[in-house]
Amino acid sequence: MEWLNTPAQAPNAAMSAAARTRQAQLTKPVGALGDLEAVAIRLAGLQGREQPAVDKVQISVFAADHGVAEEGVSAFPQAVTAQMVHNFLNGGAAISVLARALGATLEIVDVGVKTPITHPKLISQRVGDGTANSALGAAMTRPQLSLALQAGADAAERAHTANAALFIGGEMGIANTTAATAIYCALLDVAILEATGPGTGLDRDGMVHKVNVIRRILNQHRSHFDDPLEVLRRVGGFEIAALTGAYIRAAQLGLPVLVDGFISTAAALIAIHVQAAVADWLFLSHTSAEPGHFFAIAELKQRPLLDLNLRLGEGSGAAIAVPLLRLACTLHNQMATFAEAAIAGKL
């Protein structure tokens, strides 16, 4: 895992400054387009060009099962993970529809679905038949962690080779909100009750049970909370590890990332705790309906682009935010300056 130590690229400060100057010259009051201005300026610095663009988008969805599902922490059976992978591949899932609408490249990567899947469109980088039960021991071995991280890095490299302007990571894995919540609590020292949400739709009794299981997980692994990769290995999932690897590698390659929701942000938290500079390359797409997401947003010091009460995952919330990034770039690149429009500027 030595590649994790390769530093993230630095944004191009000169291009950010040039974009900021241009924003001040466009035919509008400075700041009138709000966060869209900041998005365009950031993208200019990350892409190293005065006229940023989000034309080519790659979406990589990582799928894996969780041993902790045997504790009954999800409203859906574990078999749904494999069933949803087939749905992705057959074009019927939300992320499939969104990717088509955006003209984005969509790939599905099996990093550890319990039941192996054979499909010509599936990328298989299986680490195991799901993780072990983190309430009883470590979710994965160190070699498994390394392989899962590498699977994510490989996806980022494919996106970079294909000249993608933006990378989105999605996920699928029954019980992965339990794993993600444990990561939030471990890294951010958040109270379990404040971080835990209904996931796929637990009722009150299900929520109480989920909280108790997460408490057992945290008590089992508490002595390792000072090491983000150990937190990931012990309480995370193969798909969360793949997302972590993808985010770190994207930052190393100079590829901007649009982070999805609650699960994806857990991976982002691990990534920035491994290497703080990765945060420069991450945009938060939306505020998740899961309550713990609030604490991650505060840690990342960003305001998400959307707040639509989303909690689906798959990369869907990030995909929904892509048009905002595209419009931010279009406005930045195509609006007239005061001089071009022969309009008097601010006195």
C-alpha positions as CSV (number, residue, x, y, z in Angstrom):
1,M,0.0,0.0,0.0
2,E,3.0,2.3,-0.5
3,W,1.2,4.1,-3.3
4,L,-1.1,5.7,-0.6
5,N,1.8,7.9,0.4
6,T,2.2,9.5,-3.0
7,P,1.1,13.1,-2.4
8,A,-2.0,14.5,-3.9
9,Q,-1.4,17.0,-6.7
10,A,-1.7,20.7,-5.8
11,P,-4.4,22.8,-7.4
12,N,-3.2,25.4,-9.9
13,A,-3.3,28.6,-7.9
14,A,-2.7,30.8,-11.0
15,M,-5.7,29.3,-12.8
16,S,-7.9,29.7,-9.7
17,A,-6.8,33.4,-9.5
18,A,-7.5,33.9,-13.2
19,A,-11.0,32.4,-12.8
20,R,-11.7,34.6,-9.7
21,T,-10.6,37.6,-11.7
22,R,-12.9,36.7,-14.6
23,Q,-15.8,36.2,-12.2
24,A,-15.3,39.7,-10.9
25,Q,-15.6,41.0,-14.5
26,L,-18.8,39.2,-15.6
27,T,-22.0,41.1,-16.0
28,K,-23.4,40.5,-12.5
29,P,-22.6,41.6,-9.0
30,V,-19.7,39.6,-7.6
31,G,-21.1,36.7,-5.6
32,A,-24.6,36.9,-7.2
33,L,-24.3,33.4,-8.5
34,G,-23.4,32.1,-5.1
35,D,-21.8,28.7,-4.8
36,L,-21.8,28.3,-8.6
37,E,-19.0,30.9,-8.8
38,A,-17.0,29.1,-6.2
39,V,-17.4,25.8,-8.0
40,A,-16.2,27.3,-11.3
41,I,-13.2,28.8,-9.6
42,R,-12.3,25.6,-7.8
43,L,-12.6,23.6,-11.0
44,A,-10.4,26.0,-12.9
45,G,-7.7,25.5,-10.3
46,L,-8.2,21.7,-10.2
47,Q,-8.3,21.3,-14.0
48,G,-5.5,23.8,-14.6
49,R,-7.4,25.9,-17.1
50,E,-9.2,29.2,-17.2
51,Q,-12.3,27.7,-18.8
52,P,-13.2,24.6,-16.7
53,A,-15.6,21.9,-18.1
54,V,-17.3,18.9,-16.8
55,D,-18.0,17.2,-20.2
56,K,-16.8,13.6,-19.6
57,V,-17.9,12.0,-16.3
58,Q,-17.0,8.5,-15.1
59,I,-19.2,6.8,-12.5
60,S,-17.7,3.7,-10.8
61,V,-20.1,1.7,-8.5
62,F,-18.5,-0.7,-6.1
63,A,-20.5,-3.6,-4.7
64,A,-19.8,-5.8,-1.8
65,D,-21.6,-7.6,1.1
66,H,-21.1,-7.1,4.8
67,G,-20.8,-9.9,7.4
68,V,-22.5,-7.6,9.9
69,A,-25.7,-8.1,7.9
70,E,-26.1,-11.3,9.9
71,E,-26.9,-9.2,12.9
72,G,-30.2,-8.1,11.3
73,V,-29.3,-4.4,10.9
74,S,-30.9,-3.8,7.5
75,A,-34.6,-3.8,6.4
76,F,-33.6,-5.8,3.3
77,P,-32.0,-9.3,3.0
78,Q,-28.4,-9.6,2.0
79,A,-29.4,-11.2,-1.4
80,V,-30.5,-7.7,-2.5
81,T,-26.9,-6.7,-3.0
82,A,-26.4,-9.2,-5.9
83,Q,-29.9,-8.5,-7.2
84,M,-29.2,-4.8,-7.4
85,V,-25.9,-5.4,-9.2
86,H,-27.9,-7.2,-11.9
87,N,-30.3,-4.2,-11.9
88,F,-27.3,-1.9,-12.4
89,L,-25.9,-4.0,-15.3
90,N,-29.3,-4.3,-16.9
91,G,-29.9,-0.6,-16.9
92,G,-32.9,-0.4,-14.5
93,A,-31.4,1.2,-11.4
94,A,-31.5,4.9,-10.5
95,I,-27.8,5.3,-11.2
96,S,-28.1,3.5,-14.6
97,V,-30.9,5.9,-15.6
98,L,-28.9,9.0,-14.4
99,A,-25.7,7.9,-16.1
100,R,-27.6,7.6,-19.5
101,A,-29.2,11.0,-19.0
102,L,-25.9,12.6,-18.3
103,G,-24.0,10.8,-21.1
104,A,-21.6,9.5,-18.3
105,T,-19.6,6.3,-18.4
106,L,-20.9,3.8,-15.9
107,E,-19.0,0.8,-14.7
108,I,-19.9,-1.7,-12.0
109,V,-17.2,-3.3,-10.0
110,D,-17.7,-6.4,-7.8
111,V,-15.3,-6.2,-4.9
112,G,-17.0,-8.8,-2.7
113,V,-20.6,-9.6,-3.3
114,K,-21.4,-12.8,-1.3
115,T,-22.7,-14.6,-4.4
116,P,-20.3,-14.3,-7.3
117,I,-21.9,-12.8,-10.4
118,T,-21.1,-13.5,-14.0
119,H,-21.9,-10.8,-16.5
120,P,-20.0,-9.5,-19.5
121,K,-20.3,-5.9,-18.4
122,L,-19.2,-6.6,-14.8
123,I,-15.7,-5.7,-13.6
124,S,-14.7,-8.4,-11.1
125,Q,-12.0,-7.5,-8.6
126,R,-13.4,-9.7,-5.8
127,V,-11.6,-9.4,-2.5
128,G,-13.8,-12.1,-0.8
129,D,-17.3,-13.3,-0.4
130,G,-18.3,-10.3,1.7
131,T,-16.6,-9.1,4.8
132,A,-16.5,-10.8,8.2
133,N,-18.9,-9.7,10.9
134,S,-17.3,-6.6,12.5
135,A,-19.3,-7.1,15.7
136,L,-17.3,-10.2,16.3
137,G,-13.9,-9.3,14.9
138,A,-12.1,-7.3,12.1
139,A,-14.2,-7.0,8.9
140,M,-11.3,-7.8,6.7
141,T,-7.6,-8.9,6.7
142,R,-4.8,-6.5,5.8
143,P,-4.3,-8.2,2.4
144,Q,-8.0,-7.8,1.7
145,L,-7.8,-4.2,2.6
146,S,-4.9,-3.7,0.2
147,L,-6.8,-5.4,-2.6
148,A,-9.9,-3.3,-2.1
149,L,-8.0,-0.1,-1.9
150,Q,-6.3,-1.0,-5.2
151,A,-9.6,-1.8,-6.9
152,G,-10.6,1.8,-6.2
153,A,-7.3,3.1,-7.4
154,D,-7.7,1.1,-10.6
155,A,-11.0,2.7,-11.3
156,A,-9.6,6.2,-10.8
157,E,-6.8,5.3,-13.2
158,R,-9.3,4.1,-15.8
159,A,-11.1,7.4,-15.5
160,H,-7.9,9.4,-15.8
161,T,-6.8,7.4,-18.9
162,A,-10.2,8.0,-20.5
163,N,-9.7,11.8,-19.9
164,A,-12.6,12.1,-17.6
165,A,-13.1,15.5,-16.2
166,L,-14.9,14.3,-13.1
167,F,-15.0,11.0,-11.1
168,I,-18.0,9.8,-9.1
169,G,-17.9,6.7,-6.9
170,G,-21.0,4.9,-6.0
171,E,-21.7,1.9,-3.8
172,M,-24.0,-1.0,-3.1
173,G,-23.9,-3.3,-0.1
174,I,-26.7,-4.3,2.3
175,A,-25.8,-3.2,5.9
176,N,-23.2,-0.7,4.7
177,T,-24.9,2.2,6.6
178,T,-24.0,0.3,9.7
179,A,-20.3,0.1,8.6
180,A,-20.3,3.8,7.6
181,T,-21.9,4.9,10.9
182,A,-19.2,3.0,12.8
183,I,-16.6,4.8,10.7
184,Y,-18.2,8.2,11.5
185,C,-18.3,7.4,15.2
186,A,-14.7,6.1,15.3
187,L,-13.1,9.0,13.3
188,L,-15.2,11.9,14.5
189,D,-16.0,10.8,18.1
190,V,-19.7,11.2,17.4
191,A,-22.3,9.7,19.8
192,I,-23.9,6.6,18.3
193,L,-27.4,7.9,18.8
194,E,-26.6,11.1,16.9
195,A,-24.9,9.4,14.0
196,T,-27.3,6.4,13.4
197,G,-30.1,6.6,10.9
198,P,-32.7,4.2,9.4
199,G,-30.6,3.2,6.4
200,T,-32.9,1.4,4.0
201,G,-36.0,2.0,6.2
202,L,-35.7,0.5,9.7
203,D,-38.6,1.0,12.1
204,R,-38.1,2.1,15.7
205,D,-37.3,-1.3,17.0
206,G,-34.9,-1.9,14.2
207,M,-33.2,1.4,14.9
208,V,-32.7,0.4,18.6
209,H,-31.2,-2.9,17.5
210,K,-28.9,-1.2,15.0
211,V,-27.6,1.2,17.6
212,N,-26.8,-1.7,19.9
213,V,-25.0,-3.5,17.2
214,I,-22.9,-0.4,16.4
215,R,-22.1,0.0,20.1
216,R,-20.8,-3.6,20.1
217,I,-18.7,-2.9,17.0
218,L,-17.1,0.2,18.5
219,N,-16.4,-1.5,21.8
220,Q,-14.8,-4.4,19.9
221,H,-12.3,-2.1,18.0
222,R,-12.0,1.1,20.2
223,S,-8.3,0.7,20.8
224,H,-7.6,1.2,17.0
225,F,-9.4,4.4,16.4
226,D,-6.2,6.4,16.0
227,D,-5.3,4.7,12.7
228,P,-7.8,5.5,9.9
229,L,-6.8,2.5,7.8
230,E,-7.3,0.2,10.8
231,V,-10.7,1.7,11.4
232,L,-11.5,0.9,7.7
233,R,-10.1,-2.6,8.0
234,R,-11.9,-3.4,11.2
235,V,-15.4,-1.8,10.8
236,G,-15.6,-0.9,7.1
237,G,-16.5,-2.7,3.9
238,F,-14.8,-3.7,0.7
239,E,-16.8,-1.2,-1.3
240,I,-16.0,1.6,1.2
241,A,-12.3,0.7,1.0
242,A,-12.5,0.8,-2.8
243,L,-14.1,4.2,-2.7
244,T,-11.3,5.4,-0.3
245,G,-8.7,4.1,-2.7
246,A,-10.4,5.8,-5.7
247,Y,-10.5,9.2,-3.9
248,I,-6.9,9.1,-2.9
249,R,-5.7,7.9,-6.3
250,A,-7.9,10.5,-8.1
251,A,-6.2,13.3,-6.0
252,Q,-2.8,11.9,-6.9
253,L,-3.7,12.0,-10.6
254,G,-5.3,15.4,-10.5
255,L,-8.8,14.2,-11.1
256,P,-11.7,16.1,-9.4
257,V,-14.2,13.9,-7.5
258,L,-17.9,14.5,-6.8
259,V,-18.7,12.7,-3.5
260,D,-22.1,11.0,-3.2
261,G,-23.9,10.5,0.2
262,F,-23.5,9.0,3.6
263,I,-21.5,5.9,2.6
264,S,-19.3,7.6,0.1
265,T,-18.5,10.4,2.6
266,A,-17.4,7.8,5.1
267,A,-14.7,6.8,2.5
268,A,-13.9,10.5,2.0
269,L,-13.3,10.8,5.8
270,I,-10.9,7.9,5.7
271,A,-9.1,9.3,2.7
272,I,-8.6,12.8,4.2
273,H,-7.4,11.2,7.5
274,V,-4.8,9.2,5.4
275,Q,-3.8,12.3,3.4
276,A,-5.3,15.7,4.2
277,A,-4.6,17.2,0.8
278,V,-7.1,14.8,-0.8
279,A,-9.8,17.2,0.5
280,D,-8.8,19.7,-2.2
281,W,-10.1,17.4,-4.9
282,L,-13.5,16.5,-3.3
283,F,-16.8,18.2,-4.0
284,L,-19.7,17.3,-1.7
285,S,-22.8,16.7,-3.9
286,H,-25.6,16.7,-1.4
287,T,-26.6,16.5,2.2
288,S,-27.7,13.0,3.1
289,A,-30.9,12.3,5.0
290,E,-28.8,10.1,7.3
291,P,-28.2,12.2,10.5
292,G,-24.6,11.4,10.9
293,H,-23.7,13.1,7.6
294,F,-23.9,16.5,9.3
295,F,-20.7,15.7,11.2
296,A,-18.8,14.7,8.1
297,I,-19.8,17.9,6.4
298,A,-18.5,19.9,9.3
299,E,-15.2,17.9,9.2
300,L,-14.8,18.4,5.4
301,K,-15.6,22.2,5.8
302,Q,-17.7,22.3,2.7
303,R,-21.3,23.1,1.9
304,P,-22.9,20.4,-0.3
305,L,-24.4,21.5,-3.6
306,L,-27.9,20.0,-2.9
307,D,-30.2,19.2,-0.1
308,L,-33.0,17.0,-1.4
309,N,-33.5,14.5,1.4
310,L,-31.7,11.9,-0.6
311,R,-30.5,8.6,1.0
312,L,-30.3,6.1,-1.9
313,G,-26.5,5.8,-2.5
314,E,-25.3,4.2,-5.7
315,G,-23.7,7.5,-6.7
316,S,-27.1,8.8,-7.5
317,G,-27.0,12.1,-5.5
318,A,-23.6,12.9,-7.1
319,A,-25.0,12.2,-10.5
320,I,-28.0,14.5,-9.8
321,A,-25.5,17.3,-9.0
322,V,-23.5,17.0,-12.2
323,P,-25.8,19.5,-14.1
324,L,-25.0,22.1,-11.5
325,L,-21.3,21.7,-12.1
326,R,-21.8,21.9,-15.8
327,L,-24.0,25.0,-15.6
328,A,-21.4,26.6,-13.3
329,C,-18.8,26.1,-15.9
330,T,-21.0,27.2,-18.8
331,L,-21.9,30.5,-17.0
332,H,-18.3,31.1,-16.2
333,N,-17.1,30.5,-19.7
334,Q,-19.9,32.1,-21.7
335,M,-21.2,35.1,-19.8
336,A,-20.0,38.4,-21.2
337,T,-17.7,40.7,-19.2
338,F,-18.7,44.3,-18.5
339,A,-16.2,45.4,-21.1
340,E,-17.5,43.0,-23.8
341,A,-21.1,44.0,-23.1
342,A,-20.2,47.7,-22.9
343,I,-21.9,47.9,-19.5
344,A,-20.6,50.2,-16.8
345,G,-19.1,48.3,-13.9
346,K,-19.4,49.0,-10.2
347,L,-18.3,52.5,-9.2
